[in-house]
Amino acid sequence: MSPHRSGQNHVRMPDVEFEELLARAAEEGAKRALADVGLDGKEAAPDIRDLRALLDAIRFVRRTAVQSAVQLITTGIILTLLAGIALKMKVFGQGG
């Protein structure tokens, strides 16, 4: 069905045809965008899964590194406090 033209030179078409046209345009645009970044073809799905797995691994390593740093700092503070308490209570005796 050919589109109808209104008096102001606008094209009118049924909603169903317009939605099909938009869906086709969106699909073609998505395919072109994936092709532009090299994620087209049969290997695209495994590549995307690998990229997601890599991002998950990076997030895990970052989270673990932050947890380790906090644990190290906390342990250092506690050891310093314990050493200060031990010196204050003269647990190790007088030096001379």
C-alpha positions in Angstrom: 0.0 0.0 0.0 1.4 3.4 -1.0 1.3 6.2 1.6 -1.2 9.0 1.2 -0.1 12.6 1.0 -2.0 15.3 2.9 -2.4 18.8 1.7 0.7 20.0 3.5 2.9 17.4 1.7 3.1 15.2 4.8 3.0 11.4 4.3 0.3 9.5 6.1 0.3 5.7 6.7 -1.5 3.3 8.9 -0.1 2.7 12.4 0.7 -0.9 11.7 2.8 0.0 8.6 4.6 2.7 10.5 5.4 0.4 13.4 6.8 -2.2 11.0 8.9 0.5 9.3 10.3 1.6 12.7 11.0 -2.0 13.7 12.9 -2.6 10.4 14.9 0.6 10.8 15.8 -0.2 14.4 16.9 -3.7 13.5 19.0 -2.4 10.6 20.5 0.3 12.8 21.4 -2.2 15.5 23.0 -4.6 12.9 25.0 -1.7 11.5 26.2 -0.5 15.0 27.3 -4.1 15.9 29.1 -4.4 12.6 30.9 -1.1 13.2 32.3 -2.4 16.4 33.1 -5.8 15.0 30.4 -7.7 16.8 28.6 -9.1 13.8 28.5 -12.6 12.4 28.4 -16.0 14.0 31.0 -15.3 16.6 29.1 -12.2 18.0 27.2 -14.1 20.8 30.3 -15.9 22.2 32.3 -12.7 22.0 29.7 -10.7 24.0 29.5 -13.5 26.6 33.2 -13.4 26.9 33.2 -9.6 27.3 30.6 -9.9 30.0 32.5 -12.6 31.8 35.7 -10.4 31.6 33.8 -7.5 33.1 32.4 -9.7 35.9 36.0 -10.8 36.6 37.3 -7.3 36.7 34.5 -6.2 39.1 35.3 -9.2 41.3 39.0 -8.4 41.4 38.3 -4.8 42.2 35.9 -5.7 45.0 38.4 -8.2 46.4 41.3 -5.7 46.3 39.2 -3.1 48.2 38.3 -5.7 50.8 41.9 -6.8 51.2 43.1 -3.2 51.6 40.4 -2.5 54.2 41.4 -5.6 56.0 45.1 -4.8 55.9 44.5 -1.2 57.2 42.2 -2.5 60.0 44.7 -5.1 61.1 47.4 -2.4 61.1 45.3 -0.1 63.3 44.4 -2.9 65.7 48.1 -4.0 66.0 49.2 -0.4 66.6 46.5 0.0 69.3 47.6 -3.3 71.0 51.2 -2.3 70.9 50.3 1.1 72.5 48.3 -0.6 75.2 51.1 -3.0 75.9 53.6 -0.2 76.2 51.3 1.8 78.4 50.7 -1.1 80.7 54.5 -1.8 80.8 53.9 -5.4 79.7 57.4 -5.6 78.2 59.0 -4.1 81.3 61.3 -1.0 81.6 63.9 -0.6 79.0 66.8 0.2 81.4 
